[in-house]
Amino acid sequence: MATETVAKPRTSARVHVQKFGTFLSGMIMPNIGAFIAWGIITALFIEKGWLPVPELGGFGTNAEGETNTGLVGPMITYLLPLLIGYTGGKMVYDVRGGVVGAIGTMGVIVGAGIPMFIGAMIMGPLGGWTMKKIDSIWDGKIRPGFEMLVNNFSAGIWGALLAMLGFYAIAPVVQAFSTGAGNVVQFLVDNGLLPLTSIFIEPAKVLFLNNAINHGVLTPLGVQQSLEQGKSILFLLEANPGPGLGILLAYMFFGRGVAKASAPGAAIIHFLGGIHEIYFPYVLMRPLLILAAIAGGMTGVATLAVTGSGLVAPAAPGSIFAVLAQTSRDSYVGVILAVLLATTVSFLVASVIMKTTKHSDETDLGDATARMEQMKGKKSSVASTLTGAGAGAATGGGVGVLAGPVRNIVFACDAGMGSSAMGASVLRNKIKAAGFADVKVTNASIANLRDDYDVVITHQDLTERAKPATSSAVHYSVDNFMSSPRYDEIVDLVRESNIEGGTVPGTEPGEGTPGGASAAGTAAAASAGAATRGAHAADARVDAAPDAGTATAAAGTGTSEVLARESVVLNGSATTRDAAIDEAGRLLLARGAVDEGYIAAMHEREQSVSTYMGSYLAIPHGTNAAKDHIRKSAVSVIRYPEGIDWNGKQVKFVVGVAGVNNEHLHILSSIAKVFTDKQQVARLEAATSVDEVLELFGKVNA
């Protein structure tokens, strides 16, 4: 049968720059607290600060006649670049990559002798990426007991080589670039041309290209300038909230409908909260308003240049509070004036544009917000402030605005190893059958959630715990992990978002989008590698195996006895829920898989959120905090022919779960497949031997 294919759209240069900027921002933003700490120390204790202290500010001489080192110099020279280098390496290859990245960063720091932020943003990711590639060479080939020896020495040797590379090769290049870029900035300042940068910066903000400019160039150069002069104008080229505030004020006076009504709230979020993206949809509704932003930006920069004002450190987020907190002691008048004049000019230009052009703001704000999120590449955490979108999604009652095709779905539960793994397996099979094999469906504990998912699915009792950590995602609440009607809604959402995004599945179930089969294979291989190495054990975002056969192969010998014959009971003796949990836990205890504390944790988990899955199945397991009570992975299966009352639901099968790393996930995937098939459940009910049960669960011990 012929398969319909669609040429993969080319990724635009803007998207590449966005991704690059986002990566740079990912290295800087987690360390903004350190920048603020350095800025406070600088503003207070340097020679021109509010409270000059030679020992802290690093000026004057001590009793021995030596120049005081202080905190300012070492923090900016060593602490901040090392934090950036570590963060960059960790983004690529977790803690191991962060350590090697920090070692390499030390080489460029010492080699250059100046604050090496650009060097850190090179060496950090380079260290993480190269260490990852080196580890892959001998992955799975190290004899048991020698893993720590090999890992430590390989990281040490490669880190030393990277430090020398940074010292001799990278540092001179970055130093030359920094000097050249600084000279360009100084040329613009000397010739009164710096305000012209707003012609590029303001449109870049609306297109989400600002991170590449701000964190890639302006922040490193600004820090160097601040170290030399005590302040820098560069920190306010992008962070000035005035231009955006002026546009929002114009909407408050001259807008219409929803746009006018939402503008006051957006202005508060923008000016006081520092979330500048809140005004981007208002510009996208009327593209001519970019002229107002440019005019306001140029006015602000010109004011700073004329008054010789600046900040001592980056203002992030771009709130007026952050701006004032980082303002140099001698620059308050200039900085405040720059914000006020930028707001005024932006407001006047925007007002003229809005009064002289005809436009329906009421109907276009939602579309503009959606376009903004598509350019950003993910759902905006503040978009609902403008449109109210997504309010119902948190309870499964609706779907919020998606920035693009659904690619990453996560099931979250308390421990991330039982009910979430089962639910993920069920939904993964449904999505694969719909022809979207490249959509990633994972499971995680709520404690390990991050805000990079498109869709988050939780038990209805856990949704409120998951929402704060994943505010950008669409949330679905379910009460039945095996056969929730929400799954069909999610499949429809995946289908609609992917087709609208230009992705068309093949005509054969499981073929997926063009290249989907290979993508699925790659994902399965990656999951298998992670299970073997345990490299991602601390982050419970793991894929349950897509099918029993693949899962068994992926699991390797370490999981060959997860489900043993002695852990399968065809006629359980318990008559109550709590007794059934004890019976399942005792089987795990008898296997030496857990200690007594884990059984208590199974009851604790049941008290907080039910482990009833639907289809006569419950899977009691411990809480996330109980993982220290697990000695090895094991699963127990007990059948209760007469059924047990489980919080008002009838349960005939109880599956006890204890998992180390990801070793138990393949059997959970097999169990999920069985219990979504009514005929298979009927066979389980009629089984007369343990062998029949093991066969139905995919012969996991083969």
C-alpha positions as CSV (number, residue, x, y, z in Angstrom):
1,M,0.0,0.0,0.0
2,A,1.3,3.4,-0.9
3,T,2.3,5.7,1.9
4,E,1.6,9.4,1.7
5,T,4.6,11.4,2.6
6,V,5.3,15.1,3.1
7,A,8.6,16.8,2.5
8,K,10.0,17.9,5.8
9,P,9.9,21.6,6.0
10,R,13.2,23.4,6.2
11,T,13.9,25.0,9.5
12,S,14.3,28.8,9.0
13,A,17.3,30.8,10.0
14,R,15.2,32.6,12.6
15,V,14.4,29.3,14.3
16,H,18.1,28.3,14.3
17,V,19.0,31.6,15.9
18,Q,16.1,31.2,18.4
19,K,17.4,27.8,19.4
20,F,20.9,29.1,19.7
21,G,19.7,32.0,21.8
22,T,17.7,29.7,24.0
23,F,20.7,27.5,24.6
24,L,22.8,30.6,25.6
25,S,20.0,31.8,27.8
26,G,19.9,28.3,29.4
27,M,23.5,28.8,30.6
28,I,23.0,32.4,31.8
29,M,19.6,32.4,33.4
30,P,20.1,29.7,36.1
31,N,23.1,31.8,37.3
32,I,21.4,35.2,37.4
33,G,21.3,35.0,41.2
34,A,25.1,34.9,41.2
35,F,25.2,37.9,38.8
36,I,22.9,39.8,41.2
37,A,25.0,38.9,44.2
38,W,28.1,40.2,42.4
39,G,26.2,43.3,41.4
40,I,25.2,44.0,45.0
41,I,28.7,43.5,46.3
42,T,30.0,45.7,43.5
43,A,27.5,48.5,44.0
44,L,28.1,48.6,47.7
45,F,31.8,48.0,48.3
46,I,33.9,49.2,45.3
47,E,35.7,52.5,45.6
48,K,32.8,54.4,44.1
49,G,30.1,52.3,45.8
50,W,27.6,53.2,48.5
51,L,29.8,51.7,51.3
52,P,33.4,51.5,50.1
53,V,35.2,48.7,51.8
54,P,38.8,48.1,50.5
55,E,38.9,44.4,51.7
56,L,35.6,43.6,49.9
57,G,35.7,46.0,47.0
58,G,39.3,45.2,46.0
59,F,41.0,48.6,46.1
60,G,43.7,50.1,48.3
61,T,46.4,48.2,50.0
62,N,46.6,46.1,53.1
63,A,49.1,46.3,56.0
64,E,51.8,44.5,53.9
65,G,51.4,47.0,51.1
66,E,49.7,44.6,48.8
67,T,46.6,45.5,46.7
68,N,43.5,44.1,48.3
69,T,42.0,41.3,46.3
70,G,38.5,41.7,47.5
71,L,35.4,39.8,46.3
72,V,34.5,41.7,43.2
73,G,37.5,40.6,41.0
74,P,37.6,36.9,41.9
75,M,33.8,36.5,41.6
76,I,33.7,38.0,38.1
77,T,36.9,36.3,37.0
78,Y,36.4,32.8,38.4
79,L,33.0,32.2,40.0
80,L,30.6,33.4,37.3
81,P,32.5,31.9,34.3
82,L,32.9,28.6,36.1
83,L,29.1,28.5,36.9
84,I,28.3,29.2,33.3
85,G,30.7,26.5,32.1
86,Y,29.3,24.0,34.5
87,T,25.7,24.8,33.6
88,G,26.5,24.5,29.9
89,G,28.2,21.1,30.3
90,K,25.4,19.9,32.5
91,M,22.8,20.9,29.8
92,V,24.5,18.6,27.4
93,Y,25.6,15.7,29.6
94,D,24.2,16.1,33.1
95,V,26.5,16.5,36.1
96,R,29.4,14.6,34.4
97,G,29.3,17.0,31.5
98,G,29.1,19.9,33.9
99,V,32.2,18.9,35.8
100,V,34.3,18.4,32.6
101,G,32.9,21.7,31.2
102,A,34.0,23.5,34.3
103,I,37.5,22.1,34.1
104,G,37.8,23.2,30.5
105,T,36.5,26.6,31.4
106,M,39.2,27.1,33.9
107,G,41.7,26.8,31.1
108,V,40.3,29.8,29.2
109,I,39.9,31.8,32.4
110,V,43.6,31.5,33.3
111,G,44.7,31.8,29.7
112,A,42.9,35.0,29.0
113,G,43.2,36.8,32.4
114,I,39.9,38.6,31.8
115,P,36.3,37.5,32.6
116,M,35.7,34.7,30.1
117,F,31.9,34.5,29.7
118,I,32.1,33.8,26.0
119,G,34.9,31.3,26.6
120,A,32.8,29.6,29.3
121,M,29.8,29.4,26.9
122,I,32.1,27.6,24.5
123,M,34.1,25.3,26.8
124,G,31.1,24.2,28.9
125,P,29.0,22.7,26.2
126,L,32.1,21.5,24.4
127,G,33.3,19.6,27.5
128,G,29.9,18.0,28.0
129,W,29.5,17.0,24.4
130,T,33.0,15.5,24.0
131,M,32.7,13.6,27.3
132,K,29.4,12.2,26.1
133,K,31.0,11.0,22.9
134,I,34.0,9.5,24.7
135,D,31.8,7.6,27.1
136,S,29.9,6.1,24.2
137,I,33.0,4.5,22.9
138,W,33.2,2.0,25.8
139,D,29.6,2.0,26.8
140,G,28.6,-1.5,27.9
141,K,32.2,-2.8,27.6
142,I,33.5,-2.1,31.1
143,R,33.9,-5.0,33.4
144,P,31.7,-4.9,36.5
145,G,33.5,-3.2,39.4
146,F,35.6,-1.0,37.2
147,E,33.0,1.5,36.2
148,M,34.0,4.1,38.8
149,L,37.6,3.8,38.0
150,V,37.2,4.2,34.3
151,N,34.6,7.0,34.6
152,N,36.7,9.1,37.0
153,F,40.0,8.7,35.2
154,S,38.4,9.4,31.7
155,A,36.8,12.5,33.0
156,G,40.0,13.6,34.7
157,I,42.3,13.0,31.7
158,W,39.9,14.6,29.2
159,G,39.2,17.5,31.5
160,A,43.0,18.2,31.8
161,L,43.4,18.1,28.0
162,L,40.4,20.4,27.6
163,A,41.9,22.9,30.1
164,M,45.1,23.0,28.1
165,L,43.1,23.4,24.9
166,G,41.3,26.3,26.5
167,F,44.5,27.9,27.8
168,Y,46.5,27.7,24.6
169,A,43.9,27.8,21.8
170,I,40.5,29.0,22.8
171,A,41.5,31.8,25.2
172,P,43.5,33.9,22.6
173,V,40.6,33.6,20.1
174,V,37.9,34.6,22.5
175,Q,40.1,37.4,23.9
176,A,40.6,38.8,20.4
177,F,36.8,38.6,19.7
178,S,36.0,40.3,23.0
179,T,38.5,43.1,22.3
180,G,37.1,43.6,18.8
181,A,33.5,43.6,19.9
182,G,34.3,46.0,22.7
183,N,36.0,48.3,20.2
184,V,32.9,48.3,18.0
185,V,30.7,49.2,21.0
186,Q,33.1,52.0,22.0
187,F,33.1,53.3,18.4
188,L,29.3,53.4,18.5
189,V,29.4,55.2,21.9
190,D,32.0,57.7,20.8
191,N,30.1,58.6,17.6
192,G,26.7,58.7,19.1
193,L,25.5,55.7,17.1
194,L,24.6,53.4,20.0
195,P,20.9,54.3,19.8
196,L,20.8,52.7,16.3
197,T,21.1,49.3,17.9
198,S,17.4,49.5,18.9
199,I,16.6,49.1,15.2
200,F,17.8,45.5,15.5
201,I,17.2,44.8,19.2
202,E,13.5,45.7,19.4
203,P,12.3,43.6,16.4
204,A,14.6,40.8,17.6
205,K,12.8,40.8,21.0
206,V,9.4,40.3,19.3
207,L,10.8,37.5,17.2
208,F,12.4,35.8,20.2
209,L,15.9,36.4,18.9
210,N,16.9,38.6,21.8
211,N,18.5,35.8,23.9
212,A,21.2,35.3,21.2
213,I,22.0,39.0,21.2
214,N,21.6,39.7,24.9
215,H,23.2,36.6,26.5
216,G,25.6,35.9,23.6
217,V,27.1,39.4,23.2
218,L,25.7,42.2,25.4
219,T,26.0,40.5,28.8
220,P,29.6,39.3,28.4
221,L,30.7,42.7,27.1
222,G,28.7,44.6,29.7
223,V,30.3,42.6,32.5
224,Q,33.7,43.4,31.2
225,Q,32.8,47.1,30.9
226,S,31.3,47.1,34.4
227,L,34.4,45.6,35.9
228,E,36.6,48.3,34.3
229,Q,34.2,51.3,34.7
230,G,31.9,50.3,37.5
231,K,28.8,50.3,35.2
232,S,27.7,49.5,31.7
233,I,25.1,50.9,29.4
234,L,24.9,47.6,27.5
235,F,22.8,46.0,30.3
236,L,19.9,48.3,29.4
237,L,19.9,48.0,25.6
238,E,17.4,45.2,25.7
239,A,16.1,45.2,29.3
240,N,14.6,48.7,29.4
241,P,10.8,48.1,30.1
242,G,9.9,51.5,28.7
243,P,9.2,50.7,25.0
244,G,6.8,47.9,25.8
245,L,5.1,49.8,28.6
246,G,4.4,52.7,26.1
247,I,2.7,50.3,23.7
248,L,0.5,48.8,26.4
249,L,-0.5,52.2,27.6
250,A,-1.5,53.1,24.1
251,Y,-3.8,50.1,24.0
252,M,-5.3,51.1,27.4
253,F,-6.4,54.4,25.9
254,F,-7.0,53.7,22.2
255,G,-7.4,49.9,21.9
256,R,-10.7,48.0,21.5
257,G,-12.4,45.0,23.0
258,V,-10.3,42.2,24.5
259,A,-7.0,44.0,23.7
260,K,-8.0,47.1,25.6
261,A,-9.4,45.2,28.5
262,S,-6.3,43.0,28.9
263,A,-3.7,45.8,28.5
264,P,-3.7,47.0,32.1
265,G,-3.0,43.5,33.5
266,A,-0.3,43.0,30.8
267,A,1.3,46.3,31.7
268,I,1.6,45.2,35.3
269,I,3.2,41.9,34.4
270,H,5.5,43.6,31.9
271,F,6.7,46.6,34.0
272,L,6.7,45.1,37.5
273,G,7.1,41.4,36.8
274,G,9.7,41.9,34.0
275,I,8.1,39.4,31.6
276,H,8.5,41.3,28.4
277,E,6.9,38.7,26.1
278,I,3.5,39.7,27.4
279,Y,3.4,42.7,25.0
280,F,4.7,40.8,21.9
281,P,1.1,39.8,20.8
282,Y,0.0,43.4,20.9
283,V,2.8,44.3,18.4
284,L,2.0,41.3,16.3
285,M,-1.6,42.5,16.0
286,R,-0.4,45.7,14.5
287,P,3.1,45.2,13.1
288,L,3.5,49.0,12.5
289,L,3.8,49.3,16.3
290,I,7.3,47.9,16.0
291,L,8.2,51.5,15.0
292,A,7.0,52.7,18.5
293,A,9.2,50.1,20.2
294,I,12.2,51.2,18.1
295,A,11.6,54.8,18.8
296,G,11.2,54.2,22.5
297,G,14.3,52.0,22.6
298,M,16.4,54.6,20.7
299,T,15.2,57.3,23.1
300,G,16.2,55.3,26.2
301,V,19.6,54.4,24.9
302,A,20.3,58.0,23.8
303,T,19.3,59.2,27.3
304,L,21.7,56.7,28.9
305,A,24.5,57.8,26.6
306,V,24.0,61.5,27.2
307,T,23.8,61.1,31.0
308,G,26.6,58.5,31.2
309,S,24.3,56.1,33.1
310,G,24.4,52.3,33.4
311,L,23.8,49.3,35.5
312,V,26.5,47.4,37.5
313,A,25.1,43.9,36.5
314,P,22.4,42.4,34.2
315,A,18.8,43.1,35.1
316,A,16.9,39.8,34.8
317,P,14.0,39.6,34.5
318,G,13.6,43.1,33.0
319,S,11.4,44.4,35.8
320,I,11.7,48.0,37.0
321,F,12.7,46.6,40.4
322,A,15.5,44.6,38.9
323,V,16.7,47.6,36.9
324,L,16.8,49.9,39.9
325,A,18.4,47.2,42.0
326,Q,21.3,47.0,39.6
327,T,21.6,50.7,38.8
328,S,25.0,52.3,39.5
329,R,25.1,54.7,42.4
330,D,25.6,57.7,40.1
331,S,23.1,56.6,37.5
332,Y,19.7,56.7,39.1
333,V,18.6,59.9,37.5
334,G,19.8,58.8,34.1
335,V,18.3,55.3,34.3
336,I,14.9,56.5,35.6
337,L,14.8,59.2,32.9
338,A,15.7,56.7,30.2
339,V,12.8,54.5,31.3
340,L,10.3,57.4,31.5
341,L,11.3,59.0,28.1
342,A,11.3,55.6,26.4
343,T,7.8,55.0,27.7
344,T,6.6,58.4,26.6
345,V,8.0,58.3,23.1
346,S,6.8,54.7,22.6
347,F,3.3,55.7,23.8
348,L,3.1,58.8,21.6
349,V,4.2,56.9,18.4
350,A,1.9,54.0,19.2
351,S,-1.0,56.3,19.8
352,V,-0.6,58.0,16.5
353,I,-0.4,54.6,14.7
354,M,-3.5,53.3,16.5
355,K,-5.5,56.5,15.8
356,T,-4.6,56.7,12.2
357,T,-5.1,53.0,11.2
358,K,-8.3,50.9,11.3
359,H,-8.0,47.6,13.0
360,S,-10.2,45.1,15.0
361,D,-8.2,44.4,18.1
362,E,-11.0,42.3,19.7
363,T,-10.8,39.4,17.3
364,D,-7.1,39.3,16.6
365,L,-5.5,39.1,20.1
366,G,-5.9,35.3,20.3
367,D,-4.4,34.8,16.8
368,A,-1.5,37.1,17.6
369,T,-0.9,35.2,20.9
370,A,-0.8,31.9,19.0
371,R,1.6,33.3,16.4
372,M,3.8,34.6,19.2
373,E,3.9,31.1,20.8
374,Q,4.7,29.5,17.5
375,M,7.7,31.8,17.0
376,K,8.7,31.2,20.6
377,G,8.5,27.4,20.0
378,K,6.4,26.6,23.1
379,K,3.3,27.6,24.9
380,S,3.8,30.9,26.8
381,S,3.5,30.8,30.5
382,V,1.7,34.2,30.5
383,A,-0.5,33.7,27.4
384,S,-3.6,32.8,29.4
385,T,-3.4,36.3,31.0
386,L,-4.3,37.7,27.5
387,T,-6.8,35.2,26.3
388,G,-7.8,33.0,29.2
389,A,-6.7,30.0,27.1
390,G,-5.9,26.8,28.8
391,A,-7.9,27.3,31.9
392,G,-10.0,24.3,31.3
393,A,-7.1,22.1,30.3
394,A,-5.9,21.8,33.9
395,T,-8.9,19.7,34.8
396,G,-9.1,17.9,31.5
397,G,-12.0,20.0,30.4
398,G,-10.3,21.7,27.5
399,V,-7.2,22.3,25.6
400,G,-5.0,25.4,25.9
401,V,-3.0,27.1,23.1
402,L,-0.3,24.9,21.6
403,A,2.7,26.6,20.1
404,G,3.2,23.7,17.6
405,P,2.8,20.0,17.0
406,V,2.6,17.8,20.2
407,R,5.9,16.0,20.4
408,N,6.5,15.4,24.1
409,I,3.9,13.9,26.5
410,V,4.6,12.9,30.1
411,F,2.6,10.9,32.6
412,A,3.4,12.0,36.2
413,C,2.7,10.2,39.4
414,D,4.2,10.4,42.9
415,A,7.0,7.9,42.4
416,G,7.2,7.8,38.6
417,M,7.6,4.0,38.5
418,G,4.1,2.4,38.6
419,S,0.9,3.9,37.5
420,S,2.6,6.6,35.3
421,A,4.6,3.9,33.5
422,M,1.4,1.9,32.9
423,G,-0.5,4.9,31.6
424,A,2.4,6.0,29.4
425,S,2.5,2.5,27.8
426,V,-1.2,2.5,27.1
427,L,-1.2,6.0,25.5
428,R,2.0,5.3,23.6
429,N,0.3,2.3,21.9
430,K,-2.8,4.4,21.1
431,I,-0.7,7.2,19.6
432,K,1.5,4.7,17.7
433,A,-1.6,3.0,16.3
434,A,-2.9,6.4,15.1
435,G,0.3,6.8,13.0
436,F,2.4,9.1,15.1
437,A,5.2,6.9,16.3
438,D,7.6,9.9,16.7
439,V,5.6,11.5,19.5
440,K,7.5,10.8,22.7
441,V,5.4,9.5,25.6
442,T,7.4,9.2,28.9
443,N,6.7,8.9,32.6
444,A,8.2,10.8,35.5
445,S,7.7,11.5,39.2
446,I,6.2,14.8,40.0
447,A,9.4,15.8,41.8
448,N,11.4,15.5,38.6
449,L,9.0,17.4,36.3
450,R,10.4,20.2,34.1
451,D,8.6,22.8,32.1
452,D,9.5,21.4,28.6
453,Y,6.5,19.1,27.9
454,D,3.6,19.8,25.5
455,V,1.1,17.7,27.5
456,V,1.1,16.5,31.1
457,I,-1.2,13.8,32.3
458,T,-1.8,13.1,36.0
459,H,-4.2,11.4,38.3
460,Q,-6.9,13.9,39.2
461,D,-5.6,14.0,42.8
462,L,-2.1,15.1,41.7
463,T,-2.9,17.7,39.0
464,E,-2.5,20.7,41.3
465,R,0.9,19.4,42.4
466,A,2.1,19.0,38.8
467,K,0.9,22.4,37.5
468,P,3.4,24.7,39.1
469,A,6.4,22.8,37.7
470,T,4.8,22.6,34.2
471,S,2.9,25.8,33.7
472,S,3.5,25.9,30.0
473,A,2.0,22.5,29.2
474,V,-1.6,21.4,28.5
475,H,-2.8,19.4,31.5
476,Y,-5.1,16.4,31.5
477,S,-6.5,14.8,34.7
478,V,-7.6,11.1,34.7
479,D,-8.9,8.7,37.3
480,N,-8.4,5.5,35.3
481,F,-5.0,5.0,33.8
482,M,-5.9,1.9,31.8
483,S,-9.0,3.1,29.8
484,S,-9.6,6.8,30.4
485,P,-11.7,8.6,27.8
486,R,-9.2,11.4,28.0
487,Y,-6.7,9.2,26.0
488,D,-8.9,9.5,22.9
489,E,-9.0,13.3,23.4
490,I,-5.2,13.4,23.6
491,V,-4.8,11.3,20.5
492,D,-7.1,13.7,18.7
493,L,-5.0,16.6,20.0
494,V,-1.9,15.0,18.7
495,R,-3.5,14.3,15.3
496,E,-4.8,17.9,14.9
497,S,-1.6,19.6,16.1
498,N,0.7,17.5,13.9
499,I,-1.5,17.7,10.8
500,E,-1.8,21.5,11.2
501,G,2.0,21.6,11.6
502,G,2.5,19.9,8.3
503,T,3.0,16.3,9.5
504,V,0.9,13.6,7.9
505,P,1.1,10.0,9.2
506,G,1.5,7.0,6.9
507,T,-1.5,5.0,5.8
508,E,-0.3,1.9,7.7
509,P,-0.7,1.9,11.5
510,G,2.6,2.2,13.2
511,E,4.4,3.7,10.2
512,G,3.9,7.2,11.6
513,T,5.2,10.3,10.0
514,P,7.9,10.2,7.4
515,G,10.9,9.0,9.2
516,G,8.8,8.1,12.2
517,A,9.8,4.5,12.2
518,S,13.4,5.3,12.4
519,A,12.7,7.9,15.0
520,A,10.8,5.4,17.1
521,G,13.7,2.9,16.7
522,T,16.2,5.6,17.7
523,A,14.0,6.4,20.8
524,A,13.8,2.8,21.7
525,A,17.5,2.3,21.4
526,A,18.2,5.4,23.4
527,S,15.8,4.1,26.1
528,A,17.6,0.8,26.1
529,G,21.0,2.5,26.5
530,A,19.7,4.5,29.4
531,A,18.3,1.5,31.1
532,T,21.6,-0.4,30.7
533,R,23.8,2.5,31.9
534,G,21.5,3.9,34.5
535,A,22.7,7.3,33.4
536,H,19.4,8.9,33.8
537,A,18.3,7.1,37.0
538,A,18.1,10.4,39.0
539,D,15.7,11.9,36.4
540,A,12.7,9.6,36.3
541,R,11.7,10.6,32.8
542,V,12.1,7.3,31.1
543,D,10.3,5.5,28.3
544,A,8.5,2.3,29.0
545,A,9.5,-0.1,26.3
546,P,7.2,0.0,23.2
547,D,6.6,-3.7,23.1
548,A,7.4,-6.7,25.2
549,G,9.9,-8.2,22.9
550,T,11.9,-5.1,22.4
551,A,11.6,-4.4,26.1
552,T,13.0,-7.7,27.1
553,A,16.0,-7.3,24.8
554,A,16.5,-3.7,26.0
555,A,16.4,-4.6,29.6
556,G,19.3,-7.0,29.4
557,T,20.3,-9.6,31.9
558,G,19.8,-7.2,34.8
559,T,16.0,-7.7,34.7
560,S,15.7,-11.3,33.7
561,E,14.1,-12.1,37.1
562,V,11.9,-9.1,37.6
563,L,8.8,-11.4,37.5
564,A,9.7,-14.8,38.9
565,R,7.4,-17.9,39.1
566,E,7.3,-17.7,42.9
567,S,5.9,-14.2,42.7
568,V,2.8,-15.2,40.8
569,V,-0.2,-16.3,42.9
570,L,-3.4,-17.5,41.2
571,N,-5.6,-17.5,44.2
572,G,-4.9,-14.7,46.7
573,S,-6.0,-15.1,50.3
574,A,-6.7,-11.4,51.0
575,T,-10.2,-10.1,51.2
576,T,-9.6,-6.3,51.7
577,R,-7.5,-3.7,49.9
578,D,-5.0,-3.3,52.7
579,A,-4.6,-7.0,53.1
580,A,-4.0,-7.4,49.4
581,I,-1.3,-4.7,49.5
582,D,0.4,-6.6,52.3
583,E,0.2,-9.8,50.3
584,A,1.8,-8.2,47.3
585,G,4.4,-6.6,49.4
586,R,5.3,-9.8,51.2
587,L,6.0,-11.5,47.9
588,L,8.4,-8.7,47.1
589,L,10.0,-9.0,50.5
590,A,10.4,-12.8,50.2
591,R,12.3,-12.1,46.9
592,G,14.7,-9.9,48.8
593,A,13.7,-7.0,46.6
594,V,12.5,-4.7,49.4
595,D,12.7,-4.3,53.1
596,E,9.8,-3.9,55.6
597,G,9.8,-0.1,55.2
598,Y,8.7,-0.4,51.6
599,I,5.5,-2.2,52.5
600,A,4.6,0.6,54.8
601,A,5.3,3.0,52.0
602,M,2.9,1.1,49.7
603,H,0.1,1.7,52.2
604,E,1.2,5.4,52.4
605,R,1.0,5.7,48.7
606,E,-2.4,4.2,48.6
607,Q,-3.7,6.7,51.2
608,S,-2.6,9.7,49.1
609,V,-3.6,8.5,45.6
610,S,-5.3,5.3,44.6
611,T,-3.3,2.8,42.5
612,Y,-6.5,1.5,40.9
613,M,-5.8,1.4,37.1
614,G,-9.1,0.2,35.7
615,S,-9.8,-3.2,34.0
616,Y,-9.9,-5.0,37.4
617,L,-6.2,-4.0,38.0
618,A,-4.4,-2.3,40.8
619,I,-0.6,-1.8,41.0
620,P,0.3,-0.8,44.6
621,H,3.9,0.6,45.0
622,G,5.8,2.8,47.3
623,T,6.1,6.5,47.4
624,N,9.0,8.4,45.8
625,A,10.7,8.8,49.1
626,A,10.7,5.0,49.6
627,K,13.2,4.2,46.9
628,D,15.9,3.7,49.5
629,H,13.9,0.7,50.7
630,I,14.3,-1.1,47.3
631,R,17.2,-3.5,46.9
632,K,16.4,-4.8,43.4
633,S,13.6,-4.6,40.8
634,A,10.8,-7.1,41.2
635,V,7.1,-7.5,40.4
636,S,4.5,-9.7,42.1
637,V,1.2,-10.7,40.5
638,I,-1.8,-11.9,42.6
639,R,-5.2,-12.9,41.2
640,Y,-8.4,-12.7,43.3
641,P,-11.1,-14.6,41.4
642,E,-13.9,-13.3,43.6
643,G,-12.7,-9.7,43.5
644,I,-11.7,-7.2,46.2
645,D,-13.3,-3.8,46.9
646,W,-10.7,-1.2,46.1
647,N,-12.1,2.2,47.1
648,G,-15.4,1.3,45.5
649,K,-13.9,-0.4,42.4
650,Q,-13.7,-4.1,41.9
651,V,-10.1,-5.5,41.6
652,K,-9.3,-9.0,40.6
653,F,-5.5,-8.5,39.8
654,V,-3.0,-6.9,42.1
655,V,0.5,-6.2,40.8
656,G,3.1,-5.2,43.3
657,V,5.9,-3.1,41.9
658,A,9.4,-2.2,43.2
659,G,11.8,-0.7,40.6
660,V,15.4,0.2,40.6
661,N,16.3,2.6,37.8
662,N,14.2,1.5,34.8
663,E,14.5,-2.2,35.1
664,H,10.8,-2.9,35.9
665,L,9.4,-0.9,33.0
666,H,9.3,-3.6,30.4
667,I,7.0,-5.9,32.5
668,L,4.7,-2.9,33.2
669,S,4.5,-2.3,29.5
670,S,3.6,-5.9,28.9
671,I,1.0,-5.8,31.7
672,A,-0.5,-2.6,30.3
673,K,-0.9,-4.3,26.9
674,V,-2.7,-7.3,28.4
675,F,-5.1,-5.2,30.4
676,T,-6.2,-3.0,27.5
677,D,-7.3,-6.1,25.7
678,K,-10.5,-7.6,27.0
679,Q,-9.8,-11.0,25.5
680,Q,-6.4,-11.1,27.2
681,V,-8.0,-10.1,30.6
682,A,-10.5,-13.0,30.1
683,R,-7.6,-15.4,29.5
684,L,-6.0,-14.2,32.7
685,E,-9.2,-14.8,34.6
686,A,-9.4,-18.3,33.2
687,A,-5.7,-19.2,33.6
688,T,-5.0,-22.4,35.5
689,S,-1.2,-22.2,35.7
690,V,1.6,-19.8,36.4
691,D,3.0,-20.5,33.0
692,E,-0.1,-19.2,31.3
693,V,0.3,-15.9,33.2
694,L,3.9,-15.6,32.4
695,E,3.2,-16.3,28.7
696,L,0.5,-13.6,28.6
697,F,3.0,-11.1,30.1
698,G,5.4,-11.6,27.2
699,K,7.6,-14.4,28.6
700,V,9.7,-11.8,30.5
701,N,12.0,-14.4,31.9
702,A,13.0,-15.8,28.4
